[in-house]
């Protein structure tokens, strides 16, 4: 995260996570997802935001191998990464906060291939918030390359 360290804090299951605000396009209600067959289990389908089609990834499925329980609070956080725009399904999108750099601790898991998208832990009074790099996340997900190619085909049909 850059110097300003402003981040959107969201909940997946009972845990709190944060993504730098520079990656966040919008926060949307859980609606308008079109299922697509034969996609990886963590992809709920595709949806359209401001005229752009993008895959919707169930973040709880990625993290904990279980689907997000849908409630009124369930949201889709729309993210821009180096690779692709995506929506991630989260239990709740809570707030935007500033995280002081000295409160961000690096963790040894960064070297672990399956959690390379975790860039640190924000240690704030009574809260521990895991910081996610969405560009690393999409690069680490199986099938994203094929999904990106499919999305390009949808934009530019022959």
Secondary structure, DSSP 8 states (H G I E B T S, - for coil): --TT-EEEEEEETTEEEEEEGGGEEEEEES---B--TT--TTEEEEEEETTEEEEEEEHHHHHHSS-----TT-EEEEEE-SS-EEEEEESEEEEEEE--GGGEE--GGGGSGGGTTEEEEEEETTEEEEEE-HHHHHHHSTTHHHHHHHHHHHHS--
